[in-house]
Amino acid sequence: MVRRRTKTCGTAPRVFGYATSSGGSGSSARGRGQCRVALRALLPAHLAAASSFGVIIPPATARRIADLESQFARSQSDLQVARDHQPSLASELRESATSHKAAQAEVDRLEATIERKPRRFRTLRDNYERRLKDQVSTLDRDLLQASQRVRAAISQRDQARAERIATQDRVSAARDTIARLEKRINQVAKSQKSRGDLELALAALQQERDGLKSERPASSPPFAGPPPDHLPRSARSTAKGEHGGACLRVQLPMWARIPTLSRAKDQFGMPPGPLSDTELADLPPTTVPRSEWTPGYRARRRFRSHDIVPWSAQDIRQTRIVEIDADMFFHHYAKLMEWLIPLHHSVPLLGEWRDDLVDESNVRDLMESAPWEILAAKIDPLTFRGRGWFRRMIRLYAFYEDEHLQAYWDFTHAFPVSIAKRRATSTQGRRPGKSFLQEVLIGLLRGYCDLDLLLDPFFLHFPRPGEVGAWYPGIEDGADPADLLEALAISDGNHYRDVPEDHPALGIARLPGKFVSSSPDRVLPLCVG
């Protein structure tokens, strides 16, 4: 009985195992669910059969069965929930399908648009390249024409420059010729005048001789010596009368005393006009060779700007010393603009300077203190020494400066007055200055100096038109002077005579001793008289 029961009991697990294996052999959740339903339906029958046979179900199996029942219940609940969500899922699926169709249509439209864009881009690119080629060809053509015009303009400029240089050379040659002719005319005029004077003197001598002959006793010996009409040109002719011992002296002219003189000389032994190359080479050498002087004597020279500071390289390259006349020298080269004296600024308002100081009492006190005497401070020459022509020039300048020292000071410290009065003062001060500059021009032509002589701290300079002339007391920042004497502390209005060590000429390396002879045995001609 036990064995049969065991066999019987062993049959049930096989049945369950078959059912379980059948349920586990499904390939999908639906198949497993069907197996579970079938197992659920067969479970009571199996339990009844087992109980009829007296089969005892183990506790583990019973728990397994209970678990299966709970899992089955949950599966049914999940199935019901899934069935409840099925309509909404179907709706969402339909909406997704609709959206997918719309998205697909949009994708198709975009793909079509993208296909059209490259064609449009290719068309635009072709049109742009064609227009670009046209513009490039037009620019090349315009550039070629412009370059041709530029070359033509350059050629015309070169021709004009060559013509201008040739014209300048012709003008220079004409000026030299005119100068030589004028000298020759002056010499001829002087010679003719001297000849006329000599003829008059000889006529007087002839008359005196005839008178002496008529009064001389017949026994007197004949007149000895050369007749008066053959007097030697290198001596004075003297005729003595017998009555009262009177005598007649005739001073022969220079051309008669020096018959071999071919060219007039000045008191320094130098010709009054430009020197020849030989005469220029015979001058004693200087510290800075004349070949480096500013500007070139007979030929134009090219200078670098930093080598001729503060002169304008463009102006210096276009001129020669032999071309400079008194008018050009006075108006263009006598003084550099802004050299020592700054340019005018705008006229300040009345509240910006102490106009209350300009009254009769303060002006009288200022004038009584003679503030211009600061300009009389003597400064040693920087570029030359006081020998030869420079000694004469120093004397002339000293006389000129003494005569116009107050005018120098007044012009840079003038109170605001009418333009006409200031111009009149300027003109009166410049008339004697022009005569002094003419003497400097003579030194240029004789090879004694160049334009750098005017930069020497030894000389004072009148302001040019446009430079500072009016004085506004108390205009300096923070200045609050009590009177005009206190407001007079202006260094740039005194030509650096009160602070000579700050003179800008001292910072120019080429100036010290520039015109001093470098040969101790040869110096410039000494001044005579």
C-alpha positions in Angstrom: 0.0 0.0 0.0 2.8 2.3 0.8 4.6 1.7 -2.5 1.4 2.2 -4.4 0.7 5.3 -2.5 4.3 6.4 -3.3 3.8 5.7 -6.9 0.5 7.4 -6.8 2.1 10.3 -5.1 4.9 10.3 -7.6 2.4 10.5 -10.4 1.0 13.9 -9.2 4.3 15.7 -9.4 4.8 14.5 -12.9 1.4 15.8 -13.7 2.2 19.1 -12.1 5.6 19.0 -13.7 4.1 18.4 -17.0 1.7 21.2 -16.5 4.4 23.4 -15.3 6.8 22.5 -18.1 4.0 23.0 -20.5 3.3 26.4 -19.0 7.0 27.3 -19.1 7.5 26.2 -22.7 5.6 29.3 -24.0 7.6 31.8 -26.0 5.5 34.8 -25.0 3.6 36.3 -22.1 0.3 35.4 -23.7 1.3 31.7 -23.9 2.3 31.7 -20.3 -0.9 33.3 -19.2 -2.9 30.6 -21.1 -0.9 27.9 -19.3 -1.6 29.5 -16.0 -5.3 29.5 -16.8 -5.2 25.9 -17.7 -3.3 25.1 -14.6 -5.8 27.0 -12.5 -8.7 25.0 -14.1 -7.0 21.7 -13.6 -5.8 22.4 -10.1 -9.1 21.6 -8.3 -9.4 18.3 -10.2 -5.8 17.3 -9.3 -6.4 18.2 -5.7 -9.6 16.2 -5.6 -7.9 13.2 -7.2 -5.0 13.5 -4.8 -7.3 13.6 -1.8 -9.2 10.6 -3.1 -6.1 8.6 -3.2 -5.1 9.8 0.1 -2.1 11.9 -1.1 -0.6 14.3 1.3 0.5 17.6 -0.2 3.8 18.8 1.2 3.9 22.3 2.8 6.4 23.6 0.3 4.0 22.6 -2.5 1.1 24.2 -0.7 3.1 27.4 -0.3 4.1 27.2 -4.0 0.5 26.8 -4.9 -0.5 29.8 -2.8 2.2 31.9 -4.4 1.0 30.8 -7.8 -2.5 31.8 -6.8 -1.4 35.2 -5.7 0.7 35.7 -8.8 -2.3 34.7 -10.8 -4.4 37.2 -9.1 -1.9 40.0 -9.7 -1.6 38.9 -13.3 -5.3 39.2 -13.7 -5.2 42.6 -12.1 -2.4 43.7 -14.4 -4.3 42.2 -17.3 -7.4 44.2 -16.4 -5.3 47.4 -16.1 -3.7 46.7 -19.4 -7.2 46.2 -20.9 -8.3 49.5 -19.4 -5.2 51.3 -20.8 -5.6 49.7 -24.2 -8.0 52.3 -25.7 -5.8 55.2 -24.6 -2.7 53.4 -25.9 -4.5 52.8 -29.1 -5.4 56.5 -29.3 -1.9 57.5 -28.6 -0.7 55.0 -31.2 -3.0 56.6 -33.7 -1.9 60.1 -32.8 1.7 58.9 -33.0 1.0 57.5 -36.4 -0.6 60.7 -37.5 2.3 62.7 -36.1 4.7 60.4 -37.8 3.0 60.9 -41.1 3.1 64.7 -40.6 6.7 64.6 -39.6 7.4 62.4 -42.6 5.6 64.9 -44.8 7.7 67.7 -43.3 10.9 65.7 -43.8 9.9 65.2 -47.4 9.2 68.9 -47.8 12.5 69.8 -46.2 14.4 67.3 -48.3 12.8 68.8 -51.4 13.7 72.3 -50.2 17.3 71.2 -49.5 17.5 69.8 -53.0 16.3 73.2 -54.4 18.7 75.2 -52.2 22.0 73.9 -53.7 20.7 74.6 -57.2 19.8 78.2 -56.1 23.2 78.5 -54.4 25.0 77.3 -57.5 23.1 79.8 -59.6 23.9 82.7 -57.2 27.6 81.6 -57.1 27.8 81.5 -60.8 26.2 85.0 -61.1 28.5 86.3 -58.3 31.6 84.9 -60.0 30.6 86.3 -63.3 30.1 89.8 -61.8 33.3 89.5 -59.8 35.2 88.7 -62.9 33.7 91.7 -64.6 34.6 94.0 -61.7 38.1 92.6 -61.5 38.6 93.1 -65.2 37.2 96.7 -64.9 39.5 97.4 -61.9 42.5 96.0 -63.8 41.7 98.2 -66.7 41.2 101.3 -64.5 44.5 100.4 -62.6 46.3 100.1 -65.9 45.0 103.5 -67.0 45.8 105.1 -63.7 49.3 103.7 -63.7 49.8 105.1 -67.2 48.5 108.5 -66.1 50.8 108.3 -63.0 53.8 107.5 -65.2 52.9 110.3 -67.5 52.5 112.7 -64.6 55.9 111.5 -63.2 57.4 112.0 -66.5 55.9 115.5 -66.8 57.0 116.3 -63.2 60.6 115.1 -64.0 60.6 117.2 -67.2 59.2 120.2 -65.3 61.8 119.7 -62.5 64.6 119.4 -65.1 63.2 122.5 -66.8 63.0 124.3 -63.5 66.5 123.3 -62.6 67.7 124.4 -66.0 65.8 127.6 -65.6 67.3 128.2 -62.2 70.7 127.5 -63.5 70.0 130.0 -66.4 68.7 132.5 -63.9 71.7 131.9 -61.7 74.0 132.3 -64.6 72.1 135.4 -65.7 72.4 136.8 -62.2 76.1 136.1 -62.2 76.4 137.7 -65.6 74.3 140.7 -64.5 76.5 141.0 -61.3 79.6 140.9 -63.4 78.2 143.4 -65.8 77.1 145.7 -63.0 80.6 145.5 -61.5 82.1 146.2 -64.9 79.7 149.1 -65.5 80.6 150.5 -62.1 84.3 150.1 -62.8 83.9 151.7 -66.2 81.8 154.6 -64.6 84.4 155.1 -61.9 87.2 155.0 -64.6 85.4 157.5 -66.8 84.8 159.8 -63.8 88.5 159.4 -62.8 89.6 160.0 -66.4 87.5 163.1 -66.5 89.0 164.4 -63.2 92.5 163.6 -64.5 91.8 165.4 -67.8 90.7 168.5 -65.8 93.8 168.3 -63.6 96.0 167.9 -66.7 94.3 170.8 -68.3 94.9 172.9 -65.2 98.6 171.8 -65.2 98.9 172.7 -68.9 97.5 176.1 -68.2 99.9 176.5 -65.3 102.8 175.4 -67.4 101.9 177.8 -70.2 101.8 180.6 -67.6 105.1 179.7 -66.2 106.7 179.6 -69.6 105.4 183.1 -70.4 106.7 184.5 -67.1 110.1 182.7 -67.1 113.1 184.9 -68.1 114.6 184.2 -71.4 117.9 183.2 -69.7 116.4 180.5 -67.6 117.1 177.0 -68.6 114.4 175.1 -70.2 112.0 173.0 -68.0 113.5 169.7 -67.2 111.7 166.5 -66.5 108.8 164.9 -68.1 106.0 167.2 -69.3 102.8 167.3 -67.2 100.9 165.5 -69.9 103.2 162.5 -69.4 103.1 162.3 -65.6 103.6 158.8 -64.2 100.4 157.2 -62.9 102.0 155.8 -59.8 103.0 159.2 -58.3 101.5 162.6 -57.4 102.2 165.5 -59.9 103.4 168.7 -58.4 104.0 172.0 -60.2 105.6 174.9 -58.3 105.2 178.5 -59.3 107.7 181.2 -58.8 105.3 183.6 -57.2 104.7 182.9 -53.5 105.9 179.3 -53.8 102.4 178.0 -54.4 102.0 174.4 -55.4 99.2 172.3 -57.1 98.8 168.7 -56.1 96.7 166.1 -58.1 95.7 162.8 -56.4 95.5 160.2 -59.1 92.7 157.7 -59.0 93.0 154.0 -58.0 92.9 152.7 -61.5 95.8 155.1 -62.4 97.9 154.0 -59.4 97.3 150.3 -59.9 97.1 149.7 -63.7 97.4 145.9 -63.4 94.3 145.6 -61.1 91.8 143.3 -62.8 89.2 143.0 -60.1 88.2 145.4 -57.3 88.9 144.3 -53.8 87.4 145.3 -50.4 89.3 146.4 -47.3 89.8 142.8 -46.4 91.4 142.0 -49.7 88.3 140.1 -50.8 86.1 140.8 -53.9 82.6 142.2 -53.1 80.6 139.6 -55.0 80.6 135.7 -55.0 84.0 134.0 -55.0 85.3 131.9 -57.7 86.2 128.3 -57.0 89.9 129.1 -56.8 89.3 132.0 -54.4 87.0 129.8 -52.3 89.7 127.1 -52.1 92.3 129.6 -51.1 90.4 130.6 -47.9 91.8 129.1 -44.7 90.1 125.9 -43.6 87.6 125.9 -40.8 86.6 123.5 -38.0 83.6 122.4 -40.1 84.7 122.1 -43.7 82.9 124.5 -46.1 81.7 121.5 -48.1 79.4 120.8 -45.2 78.1 124.3 -44.7 74.4 125.3 -45.0 73.5 125.7 -47.8 76.0 124.9 -50.6 78.0 127.8 -51.8 77.8 127.4 -55.6 76.1 124.0 -56.0 72.9 122.8 -54.3 73.5 120.1 -51.7 71.2 117.5 -50.2 70.9 117.5 -46.5 69.2 115.2 -44.0 66.8 116.9 -41.7 68.6 116.0 -38.5 71.9 117.3 -39.9 70.7 120.9 -40.3 68.2 121.3 -37.4 66.4 123.7 -37.0 66.5 124.7 -40.7 64.1 123.2 -43.2 65.9 120.6 -45.3 63.5 121.2 -48.2 64.3 125.0 -48.3 68.0 124.5 -47.9 68.2 121.9 -50.7 66.7 124.3 -53.1 69.0 127.3 -52.7 72.7 128.3 -52.9 74.6 131.0 -51.2 75.3 132.7 -54.5 71.6 132.9 -55.2 70.7 134.6 -51.9 70.1 138.4 -52.3 69.3 140.9 -49.6 65.5 140.6 -49.9 65.5 136.8 -49.9 67.9 136.7 -47.0 65.9 139.2 -44.9 62.5 137.7 -45.5 63.3 133.9 -45.5 66.6 133.2 -43.7 67.2 136.1 -41.3 65.4 134.2 -38.5 63.6 130.9 -38.2 60.0 131.0 -37.2 59.6 130.0 -33.5 63.4 130.3 -32.9 63.6 131.5 -29.3 60.2 133.1 -29.5 56.9 131.0 -29.6 54.0 131.6 -31.8 50.9 133.6 -30.9 48.1 131.8 -29.1 44.5 133.1 -29.0 44.1 136.4 -27.3 43.1 135.7 -23.7 39.9 137.0 -22.1 40.2 139.9 -19.6 39.5 137.6 -16.7 42.5 135.3 -17.6 45.2 137.9 -17.0 45.8 140.8 -14.6 44.8 143.8 -16.7 44.4 145.8 -13.5 48.2 145.9 -13.2 48.5 147.9 -16.4 48.1 151.4 -14.9 50.2 154.5 -15.0 52.0 153.9 -11.6 53.0 150.3 -12.3 54.1 151.1 -15.9 56.2 154.0 -14.7 57.8 151.9 -12.0 58.5 149.2 -14.6 60.1 151.6 -17.0 62.2 153.2 -14.4 63.7 149.8 -13.5 65.0 149.5 -17.1 64.2 145.8 -17.4 65.7 145.7 -20.9 69.2 145.9 -19.4 69.0 142.1 -18.9 69.4 141.8 -22.7 72.8 143.7 -22.5 74.4 140.7 -20.9 77.3 139.8 -23.1 77.6 136.2 -24.3 80.7 134.8 -25.9 80.2 133.8 -29.5 79.6 130.1 -30.0 80.5 129.7 -33.7 83.3 132.2 -34.3 86.1 134.3 -32.7 86.5 138.0 -32.9 89.2 138.2 -35.6 89.2 139.6 -39.1 85.8 140.2 -40.6 84.1 138.9 -37.5 85.7 141.7 -35.5 84.1 144.3 -37.8 80.8 142.5 -37.7 80.9 142.4 -33.8 81.5 146.2 -33.8 78.6 146.8 -36.1 76.3 144.5 -34.2 77.3 146.0 -30.8 76.4 149.5 -32.1 73.1 148.2 -33.5 72.2 146.4 -30.3 73.0 149.3 -28.1 70.8 151.6 -30.2 67.8 149.2 -30.2 68.1 147.3 -27.0 64.9 148.7 -25.5 63.1 148.0 -28.8 64.1 144.4 -28.5 62.6 144.2 -25.0 59.5 146.3 -25.8 58.6 144.0 -28.7 58.4 140.9 -26.6 56.9 142.6 -23.5 54.5 145.1 -25.2 51.2 145.6 -23.5 48.1 144.9 -25.7 47.9 147.9 -28.0 46.6 148.5 -31.5 47.9 146.5 -34.3 49.0 149.6 -36.2 51.1 150.9 -33.4 52.8 147.5 -32.9 53.5 147.2 -36.7 55.0 150.7 -36.7 57.2 149.8 -33.8 58.2 146.6 -35.6 59.1 148.5 -38.8 61.1 151.1 -37.0 63.1 148.4 -35.3 63.8 146.4 -38.4 65.1 149.1 -40.6 68.5 149.2 -38.9 68.4 145.4 -38.6 68.2 145.1 -42.3 71.5 147.0 -42.8 73.2 144.6 -40.3 71.8 141.6 -42.1 73.3 143.0 -45.3 76.7 142.9 -43.6 76.0 139.2 -42.7 75.1 138.5 -46.3 78.5 139.9 -47.3 80.1 137.4 -45.0 78.1 134.6 -46.6 79.2 135.6 -50.1 82.9 136.0 -49.0 82.9 132.5 -47.5 83.4 133.6 -43.9 80.2 131.9 -42.5 76.9 130.3 -43.5 73.3 130.6 -42.2 74.2 128.9 -38.9 75.8 132.2 -37.9 72.3 133.5 -37.1 71.7 130.7 -34.6 74.6 131.9 -32.4 73.5 133.0 -28.9 75.6 136.1 -29.5 72.7 137.7 -31.5 69.3 138.9 -30.5 66.3 138.3 -32.8 63.3 140.4 -33.5 60.1 138.4 -33.6 58.6 137.5 -37.0 54.9 138.3 -37.8 52.8 135.8 -35.9 55.2 135.3 -33.0 54.6 136.4 -29.5 54.8 140.2 -29.0 52.0 141.2 -26.6 52.5 140.7 -22.9 49.6 139.7 -20.7 50.9 140.0 -17.0 49.7 137.3 -14.7 48.6 134.9 -17.4 50.8 132.1 -16.1 49.0 129.3 -14.3 48.8 130.1 -10.6 50.4 133.5 -11.0 49.1 136.3 -8.7 51.7 139.1 -9.0 51.5 142.2 -6.9 52.9 144.5 -9.6 54.5 144.4 -13.1 58.0 143.9 -11.7 56.8 140.7 -10.1 55.0 139.6 -13.2 58.2 140.1 -15.3 59.6 136.6 -14.5 59.3 135.4 -18.1 62.4 133.5 -19.2 61.5 133.0 -22.9 61.0 136.7 -23.4 64.7 137.6 -22.6 66.4 135.7 -25.4 68.0 133.4 -22.8 70.3 136.3 -21.7 69.4 135.6 -18.1 69.9 131.8 -18.5 72.4 131.4 -21.3 73.1 127.8 -20.4 69.5 127.0 -21.5 69.9 128.4 -25.0 68.8 125.9 -27.6 71.8 126.5 -29.8 74.0 124.8 -27.2 72.3 121.5 -28.0 73.3 121.6 -31.7 76.6 119.7 -32.1 77.8 121.3 -35.3 77.8 124.9 -34.0 80.7 125.2 -31.5 83.7 126.8 -33.3 82.2 126.1 -36.7 83.7 129.1 -38.5 87.0 129.2 -36.5 90.1 128.6 -38.7 91.5 125.1 -38.1 94.9 126.3 -39.5 96.9 128.3 -36.9 99.0 129.9 -39.6 96.1 131.1 -41.7 93.4 133.4 -40.4 90.8 135.6 -42.0 91.9 139.0 -43.2 92.2 141.5 -40.3 90.0 144.6 -40.3 91.7 147.8 -41.2 90.5 151.3 -40.3 
